């Protein structure tokens, strides 16, 4: 979750359920993909990359859990804080055959 998401949520909670709150919900769910500026494209790309990394991290944790491998809080944090797709893909591939969480980080 990024800072913008936190502010959006806090604002929504503060507005409650009235007319202004409904207007706020419409504003934050508006499709802004029609903006074609370099900044808008960069922000969209960053959002996609962040979402992809989150998905890969969740998949990795699911594979480890499905295989019955214990994951410490430190390891979970290392996985969820990683934003490098190549690293996450390597870890996910290793998780398919690993017998411990430590094995996914070998050679690092």
DSSP file (Angstrom, degrees, kcal/mol; ACC not computed):
  #  RESIDUE AA STRUCTURE BP1 BP2  ACC     N-H-->O    O-->H-N    N-H-->O    O-->H-N    TCO  KAPPA ALPHA  PHI   PSI    X-CA   Y-CA   Z-CA
    1    1 A X              0   0    0      0, 0.0     2,-0.1     0, 0.0     0, 0.0   0.000 360.0 360.0 360.0 129.3    0.0    0.0    0.0
    2    2 A X     >  -     0   0    0      1,-0.1     4,-1.6     4,-0.0     3,-0.2  -0.407 360.0 -96.6 -95.2 175.9    1.5    3.4   -1.0
    3    3 A X  H  > S+     0   0    0      1,-0.2     4,-2.3     2,-0.2     5,-0.2   0.871 121.7  56.4 -60.9 -39.3    1.0    6.8    0.7
    4    4 A X  H  > S+     0   0    0      1,-0.2     4,-2.6     2,-0.2    -1,-0.2   0.906 105.0  52.2 -60.5 -41.8   -1.8    7.8   -1.7
    5    5 A X  H  > S+     0   0    0     -3,-0.2     4,-2.3     1,-0.2    -1,-0.2   0.888 109.1  50.4 -61.4 -39.0   -3.8    4.7   -0.8
    6    6 A X  H  X S+     0   0    0     -4,-1.6     4,-2.7     2,-0.2    -2,-0.2   0.931 112.0  46.2 -65.3 -45.4   -3.5    5.6    2.8
    7    7 A X  H  X S+     0   0    0     -4,-2.3     4,-2.5     2,-0.2     5,-0.2   0.889 111.8  52.0 -65.2 -38.8   -4.7    9.2    2.3
    8    8 A X  H  X S+     0   0    0     -4,-2.6     4,-2.3    -5,-0.2    -1,-0.2   0.935 113.0  44.9 -61.1 -45.9   -7.5    8.0    0.1
    9    9 A X  H  X S+     0   0    0     -4,-2.3     4,-2.4     2,-0.2    -2,-0.2   0.922 113.8  48.3 -65.7 -45.1   -8.7    5.6    2.8
   10   10 A X  H  X S+     0   0    0     -4,-2.7     4,-2.3     1,-0.2    -1,-0.2   0.897 112.3  49.4 -64.1 -39.9   -8.3    8.1    5.6
   11   11 A X  H  X S+     0   0    0     -4,-2.5     4,-2.0    -5,-0.2    -1,-0.2   0.930 110.6  50.3 -63.6 -44.8  -10.2   10.8    3.7
   12   12 A X  H  X S+     0   0    0     -4,-2.3     4,-1.0     1,-0.2    -2,-0.2   0.908 111.6  48.2 -60.3 -42.5  -13.0    8.3    2.9
   13   13 A X  H  < S+     0   0    0     -4,-2.4     3,-0.4     1,-0.2    -1,-0.2   0.898 111.2  50.7 -64.8 -39.7  -13.3    7.3    6.5
   14   14 A X  H  < S+     0   0    0     -4,-2.3    -1,-0.2     1,-0.2    -2,-0.2   0.815 107.1  54.0 -67.9 -30.9  -13.3   11.0    7.6
   15   15 A X  H >< S-     0   0    0     -4,-2.0     3,-0.9     1,-0.2     6,-0.4   0.708  90.3-165.9 -78.4 -19.4  -16.1   11.9    5.1
   16   16 A X  T 3<  -     0   0    0     -4,-1.0    -1,-0.2    -3,-0.4    -2,-0.1  -0.512  48.3 -43.2  73.8-132.5  -18.4    9.1    6.4
   17   17 A X  T 3  S+     0   0    0     -2,-0.3    -1,-0.2     4,-0.1    -4,-0.0   0.246  96.1 112.2-123.9  12.1  -21.4    8.2    4.3
   18   18 A X  S <> S-     0   0    0     -3,-0.9     4,-1.9     1,-0.1     5,-0.1   0.072  85.2 -80.8 -78.3-169.3  -22.9   11.5    3.1
   19   19 A X  H  > S+     0   0    0      1,-0.2     4,-2.2     2,-0.2     5,-0.2   0.878 129.0  52.5 -61.1 -42.0  -23.1   13.2   -0.3
   20   20 A X  H  > S+     0   0    0      1,-0.2     4,-2.5     2,-0.2    -1,-0.2   0.889 107.1  53.3 -64.2 -38.8  -19.5   14.4   -0.2
   21   21 A X  H  > S+     0   0    0     -6,-0.4     4,-2.3     2,-0.2    -1,-0.2   0.903 108.4  49.8 -62.9 -40.9  -18.3   10.9    0.6
   22   22 A X  H  X S+     0   0    0     -4,-1.9     4,-1.9     2,-0.2    -2,-0.2   0.907 110.5  49.9 -64.0 -41.8  -20.1    9.5   -2.4
   23   23 A X  H  X S+     0   0    0     -4,-2.2     4,-2.2     1,-0.2    -2,-0.2   0.908 109.4  52.3 -62.5 -41.9  -18.6   12.2   -4.6
   24   24 A X  H  X S+     0   0    0     -4,-2.5     4,-2.4     1,-0.2     5,-0.2   0.921 107.1  52.2 -59.6 -45.5  -15.1   11.4   -3.2
   25   25 A X  H  X S+     0   0    0     -4,-2.3     4,-1.0     1,-0.2    -1,-0.2   0.893 109.6  49.6 -59.6 -40.3  -15.6    7.7   -4.0
   26   26 A X  H  < S+     0   0    0     -4,-1.9     4,-0.4     1,-0.2     3,-0.2   0.896 110.4  51.0 -66.1 -39.3  -16.5    8.6   -7.6
   27   27 A X  H >< S+     0   0    0     -4,-2.2     3,-1.0     1,-0.2    -2,-0.2   0.923 110.7  46.5 -64.2 -44.6  -13.4   10.8   -7.9
   28   28 A X  H 3< S+     0   0    0     -4,-2.4    -1,-0.2     1,-0.2    -2,-0.2   0.654 114.1  48.0 -78.2 -13.1  -11.0    8.1   -6.6
   29   29 A X  T 3< S+     0   0    0     -4,-1.0    -1,-0.2    -3,-0.2    -2,-0.2   0.392  83.5 124.5-102.4   3.1  -12.4    5.4   -8.9
   30   30 A X    <   -     0   0    0     -3,-1.0     2,-0.7    -4,-0.4    -3,-0.0  -0.364  68.0-117.6 -65.2 137.6  -12.4    7.5  -12.0
   31   31 A X        +     0   0    0      1,-0.1     3,-0.3    -2,-0.1    -1,-0.1  -0.677  35.6 173.5 -77.6 115.3  -10.5    6.1  -15.0
   32   32 A X    >   +     0   0    0     -2,-0.7     3,-1.9     1,-0.2    -1,-0.1   0.118  42.0 115.4-108.4  19.9   -7.7    8.5  -15.8
   33   33 A X  T 3   +     0   0    0      1,-0.3    -1,-0.2     3,-0.0    -2,-0.0   0.655  60.9  75.4 -66.5 -13.9   -6.1    6.3  -18.4
   34   34 A X  T 3  S+     0   0    0     -3,-0.3     2,-0.4     2,-0.0    -1,-0.3   0.682  70.2 100.1 -73.2 -15.7   -6.8    8.9  -21.1
   35   35 A X    <   -     0   0    0     -3,-1.9    -3,-0.0     1,-0.1     0, 0.0  -0.589  50.1-179.5 -70.2 125.9   -4.0   11.1  -19.7
   36   36 A X        +     0   0    0     -2,-0.4    -1,-0.1     4,-0.1    -3,-0.0   0.284  31.7 126.8-112.6   8.9   -1.1   10.5  -22.1
   37   37 A X  S  > S-     0   0    0      1,-0.1     4,-2.5     4,-0.0     5,-0.2  -0.230  73.2-111.6 -65.2 157.7    1.6   12.7  -20.5
   38   38 A X  H  > S+     0   0    0      1,-0.2     4,-2.5     2,-0.2     5,-0.2   0.879 119.9  52.4 -56.4 -37.7    5.0   11.1  -19.7
   39   39 A X  H  > S+     0   0    0      2,-0.2     4,-2.6     1,-0.2    -1,-0.2   0.930 108.7  48.7 -64.9 -44.6    4.2   11.6  -16.0
   40   40 A X  H  > S+     0   0    0      1,-0.2     4,-2.1     2,-0.2    -2,-0.2   0.912 113.1  47.8 -61.8 -42.0    0.8    9.8  -16.3
   41   41 A X  H  X S+     0   0    0     -4,-2.5     4,-2.7     2,-0.2    -1,-0.2   0.909 110.9  51.4 -64.8 -42.0    2.5    6.9  -18.2
   42   42 A X  H  X S+     0   0    0     -4,-2.5     4,-2.6    -5,-0.2    -2,-0.2   0.915 110.0  49.2 -61.1 -43.4    5.2    6.7  -15.6
   43   43 A X  H  X S+     0   0    0     -4,-2.6     4,-2.1     2,-0.2    -1,-0.2   0.892 111.9  48.5 -64.2 -39.6    2.7    6.6  -12.8
   44   44 A X  H  X S+     0   0    0     -4,-2.1     4,-2.4     2,-0.2    -2,-0.2   0.922 112.1  49.1 -64.8 -43.3    0.7    3.9  -14.5
   45   45 A X  H  X S+     0   0    0     -4,-2.7     4,-2.7     1,-0.2    -2,-0.2   0.908 110.5  50.5 -63.2 -42.1    3.9    1.9  -15.2
   46   46 A X  H  X S+     0   0    0     -4,-2.6     4,-2.6     1,-0.2    -1,-0.2   0.912 110.3  50.2 -61.7 -42.3    5.0    2.2  -11.5
   47   47 A X  H  X S+     0   0    0     -4,-2.1     4,-2.4     2,-0.2    -2,-0.2   0.899 111.7  47.5 -63.2 -41.5    1.6    1.0  -10.4
   48   48 A X  H  X S+     0   0    0     -4,-2.4     4,-2.6     2,-0.2    -2,-0.2   0.922 112.9  48.3 -65.4 -43.4    1.7   -2.0  -12.7
   49   49 A X  H  X S+     0   0    0     -4,-2.7     4,-2.5     2,-0.2    -2,-0.2   0.912 112.4  49.0 -63.5 -42.4    5.2   -2.9  -11.6
   50   50 A X  H  X S+     0   0    0     -4,-2.6     4,-2.3     1,-0.2    -1,-0.2   0.924 112.9  47.5 -62.5 -44.5    4.3   -2.6   -7.9
   51   51 A X  H  X S+     0   0    0     -4,-2.4     4,-2.2     2,-0.2    -2,-0.2   0.881 111.3  50.8 -64.4 -38.7    1.2   -4.7   -8.4
   52   52 A X  H  X S+     0   0    0     -4,-2.6     4,-2.4     2,-0.2    -2,-0.2   0.920 110.4  48.7 -65.6 -44.1    3.2   -7.3  -10.3
   53   53 A X  H  X S+     0   0    0     -4,-2.5     4,-2.5     2,-0.2    -2,-0.2   0.909 110.9  51.1 -62.4 -42.0    5.9   -7.5   -7.5
   54   54 A X  H  X S+     0   0    0     -4,-2.3     4,-2.5     1,-0.2    -1,-0.2   0.918 110.9  49.1 -59.7 -43.6    3.1   -7.9   -4.9
   55   55 A X  H  X S+     0   0    0     -4,-2.2     4,-2.4     2,-0.2    -2,-0.2   0.898 111.1  48.7 -63.8 -41.7    1.6  -10.7   -6.9
   56   56 A X  H  X S+     0   0    0     -4,-2.4     4,-2.5     2,-0.2    -1,-0.2   0.907 111.4  50.0 -65.3 -41.2    4.9  -12.5   -7.3
   57   57 A X  H  X S+     0   0    0     -4,-2.5     4,-2.3     2,-0.2    -2,-0.2   0.915 111.6  48.4 -63.5 -42.9    5.6  -12.2   -3.6
   58   58 A X  H  X S+     0   0    0     -4,-2.5     4,-2.3     2,-0.2    -2,-0.2   0.902 111.1  50.7 -63.3 -40.9    2.2  -13.5   -2.7
   59   59 A X  H  X S+     0   0    0     -4,-2.4     4,-2.5     2,-0.2    -2,-0.2   0.916 109.5  50.7 -63.0 -42.9    2.6  -16.4   -5.1
   60   60 A X  H  X S+     0   0    0     -4,-2.5     4,-2.4     1,-0.2    -2,-0.2   0.926 111.2  47.5 -60.8 -45.9    6.0  -17.2   -3.5
   61   61 A X  H  X S+     0   0    0     -4,-2.3     4,-2.4     1,-0.2    -1,-0.2   0.869 111.5  51.8 -64.9 -35.7    4.6  -17.2    0.0
   62   62 A X  H  X S+     0   0    0     -4,-2.3     4,-3.0     2,-0.2    -2,-0.2   0.903 108.8  50.0 -66.5 -41.0    1.7  -19.4   -1.2
   63   63 A X  H  X S+     0   0    0     -4,-2.5     4,-1.7     2,-0.2    -2,-0.2   0.938 112.3  47.5 -62.4 -46.1    4.0  -21.9   -2.7
   64   64 A X  H  <>S+     0   0    0     -4,-2.4     5,-2.8     1,-0.2    -2,-0.2   0.924 114.7  46.0 -62.1 -43.8    6.1  -22.1    0.4
   65   65 A X  H ><5S+     0   0    0     -4,-2.4     3,-1.6     1,-0.2    -2,-0.2   0.916 111.0  53.0 -64.5 -42.5    2.9  -22.5    2.6
   66   66 A X  H 3<5S+     0   0    0     -4,-3.0    -1,-0.2     1,-0.3    -2,-0.2   0.799 108.7  49.8 -63.5 -29.0    1.5  -25.1    0.2
   67   67 A X  T 3<5S-     0   0    0     -4,-1.7    -1,-0.3    -5,-0.2    -2,-0.2   0.419 117.8-114.1 -89.3   1.6    4.7  -27.1    0.5
   68   68 A X  T < 5 +     0   0    0     -3,-1.6     2,-0.5     1,-0.2    -3,-0.2   0.749  62.9 152.4  75.5  23.8    4.6  -26.9    4.3
   69   69 A X      < -     0   0    0     -5,-2.8    -1,-0.2    -6,-0.2     2,-0.1  -0.779  44.6-125.6 -93.0 125.5    7.7  -24.8    4.6
   70   70 A X        -     0   0    0     -2,-0.5     2,-0.5     1,-0.0    31,-0.5  -0.440  21.6-158.7 -68.7 138.9    7.9  -22.5    7.6
   71   71 A X        -     0   0    0     -2,-0.1    -1,-0.0    29,-0.1   -10,-0.0  -0.976   8.4-142.7-124.3 118.1    8.5  -18.9    6.9
   72   72 A X     >  -     0   0    0     -2,-0.5     4,-2.7     1,-0.1     5,-0.2  -0.265  27.9-109.4 -71.9 164.3    9.9  -16.6    9.6
   73   73 A X  H  > S+     0   0    0      1,-0.2     4,-2.4     2,-0.2     5,-0.2   0.883 121.3  53.5 -60.3 -38.3    8.7  -13.0   10.0
   74   74 A X  H  > S+     0   0    0      2,-0.2     4,-2.2     1,-0.2    -1,-0.2   0.913 110.9  45.1 -62.9 -44.3   12.1  -11.9    8.7
   75   75 A X  H  > S+     0   0    0      2,-0.2     4,-2.4     1,-0.2    -2,-0.2   0.915 112.0  51.8 -66.6 -43.6   11.9  -14.1    5.6
   76   76 A X  H  X S+     0   0    0     -4,-2.7     4,-2.8     1,-0.2    -2,-0.2   0.911 111.3  48.1 -58.5 -43.3    8.3  -12.9    5.0
   77   77 A X  H  X S+     0   0    0     -4,-2.4     4,-2.0     2,-0.2    -1,-0.2   0.902 109.6  52.4 -65.7 -41.4    9.4   -9.3    5.2
   78   78 A X  H  X S+     0   0    0     -4,-2.2     4,-0.6     2,-0.2    -2,-0.2   0.910 113.7  44.2 -60.1 -42.4   12.3   -9.9    2.9
   79   79 A X  H >< S+     0   0    0     -4,-2.4     3,-0.9     1,-0.2    -2,-0.2   0.944 115.3  45.6 -68.4 -49.1   10.0  -11.4    0.3
   80   80 A X  H 3< S+     0   0    0     -4,-2.8    -1,-0.2     1,-0.2    -2,-0.2   0.749 112.2  52.0 -71.6 -22.1    7.2   -8.9    0.5
   81   81 A X  H 3< S+     0   0    0     -4,-2.0     2,-0.3    -5,-0.2    -1,-0.2   0.580  85.8 103.5 -87.7 -10.2    9.7   -5.9    0.4
   82   82 A X    <<  +     0   0    0     -3,-0.9   -25,-0.1    -4,-0.6    -3,-0.0  -0.561  39.8 174.1 -75.3 132.4   11.4   -7.1   -2.7
   83   83 A X        +     0   0    0     -2,-0.3     2,-0.7   -26,-0.0    -1,-0.1   0.330  44.9 107.9-117.7   3.5   10.4   -5.2   -5.8
   84   84 A X     >  -     0   0    0      1,-0.2     4,-2.5   -31,-0.1     5,-0.2  -0.754  53.8-159.4 -88.8 115.8   12.8   -6.8   -8.3
   85   85 A X  H  > S+     0   0    0     -2,-0.7     4,-2.5     1,-0.2     5,-0.2   0.866  90.0  53.5 -64.2 -38.1   10.9   -9.1  -10.7
   86   86 A X  H  > S+     0   0    0      2,-0.2     4,-2.2     1,-0.2    -1,-0.2   0.919 111.4  46.2 -63.4 -42.9   14.0  -11.1  -11.7
   87   87 A X  H  > S+     0   0    0      2,-0.2     4,-2.7     1,-0.2    -2,-0.2   0.937 113.2  48.5 -64.7 -47.1   14.8  -11.8   -8.1
   88   88 A X  H  X S+     0   0    0     -4,-2.5     4,-2.5     1,-0.2    -2,-0.2   0.885 111.2  50.7 -61.9 -38.7   11.2  -12.8   -7.2
   89   89 A X  H  X S+     0   0    0     -4,-2.5     4,-2.3     2,-0.2    -1,-0.2   0.903 110.6  49.4 -65.1 -41.0   11.0  -15.1  -10.2
   90   90 A X  H  X S+     0   0    0     -4,-2.2     4,-2.4     2,-0.2    -2,-0.2   0.939 112.7  47.0 -62.3 -46.7   14.3  -16.8   -9.2
   91   91 A X  H  X S+     0   0    0     -4,-2.7     4,-2.2     1,-0.2    -2,-0.2   0.900 111.3  51.4 -62.1 -41.0   13.0  -17.2   -5.7
   92   92 A X  H  X S+     0   0    0     -4,-2.5     4,-0.8     2,-0.2    -1,-0.2   0.898 109.9  49.4 -64.6 -40.6    9.7  -18.6   -6.9
   93   93 A X  H >< S+     0   0    0     -4,-2.3     3,-0.7     1,-0.2     4,-0.4   0.919 112.5  47.6 -63.5 -44.0   11.4  -21.1   -9.2
   94   94 A X  H >X S+     0   0    0     -4,-2.4     3,-1.5     1,-0.2     4,-1.5   0.851 102.5  63.9 -65.4 -34.2   13.6  -22.2   -6.3
   95   95 A X  H 3< S+     0   0    0     -4,-2.2    -1,-0.2     1,-0.3    -2,-0.2   0.768  89.0  69.8 -62.9 -24.9   10.6  -22.5   -4.0
   96   96 A X  T << S+     0   0    0     -4,-0.8    -1,-0.3    -3,-0.7    -2,-0.2   0.785 118.0  18.5 -64.2 -26.1    9.2  -25.2   -6.2
   97   97 A X  T <4 S+     0   0    0     -3,-1.5    -2,-0.2    -4,-0.4    -1,-0.2   0.437  96.2 119.4-123.7  -3.1   11.9  -27.6   -5.1
   98   98 A X     <  -     0   0    0     -4,-1.5     3,-0.1     1,-0.1   -29,-0.0  -0.267  45.2-161.4 -66.8 150.3   13.2  -26.1   -1.9
   99   99 A X  S    S+     0   0    0      1,-0.2     2,-0.3   -30,-0.0    -1,-0.1   0.461  79.5  24.0-106.7  -6.9   13.0  -28.0    1.4
  100  100 A X  S >  S-     0   0    0    -31,-0.1     3,-0.8     1,-0.1     4,-0.5  -0.979  79.7-114.6-150.2 159.1   13.5  -24.8    3.5
  101  101 A X  G >  S+     0   0    0    -31,-0.5     3,-1.2    -2,-0.3     4,-0.4   0.842 113.3  64.4 -63.7 -32.4   12.9  -21.1    3.1
  102  102 A X  G >  S+     0   0    0      1,-0.3     3,-1.3     2,-0.2    -1,-0.2   0.820  91.3  65.8 -60.7 -31.0   16.7  -20.5    3.3
  103  103 A X  G X  S+     0   0    0     -3,-0.8     3,-1.1     1,-0.3    -1,-0.3   0.775  90.2  62.7 -65.2 -26.1   17.2  -22.5    0.1
  104  104 A X  G <  S+     0   0    0     -3,-1.2    -1,-0.3    -4,-0.5    -2,-0.2   0.740 103.9  49.4 -72.2 -18.5   15.3  -19.9   -2.0
  105  105 A X  G X  S+     0   0    0     -3,-1.3     3,-0.8    -4,-0.4    -1,-0.2   0.327  81.1 135.0 -99.9   6.4   18.0  -17.3   -1.1
  106  106 A X  T <   +     0   0    0     -3,-1.1    -3,-0.0     1,-0.2    -4,-0.0  -0.154  65.3  26.0 -56.5 151.1   21.0  -19.5   -1.9
  107  107 A X  T 3         0   0    0      1,-0.1    -1,-0.2     0, 0.0    -3,-0.0   0.717 360.0 360.0  68.6  23.7   23.8  -17.9   -3.9
  108  108 A X    <         0   0    0     -3,-0.8    -2,-0.1     0, 0.0    -1,-0.1   0.373 360.0 360.0-120.4 360.0   23.0  -14.4   -2.7
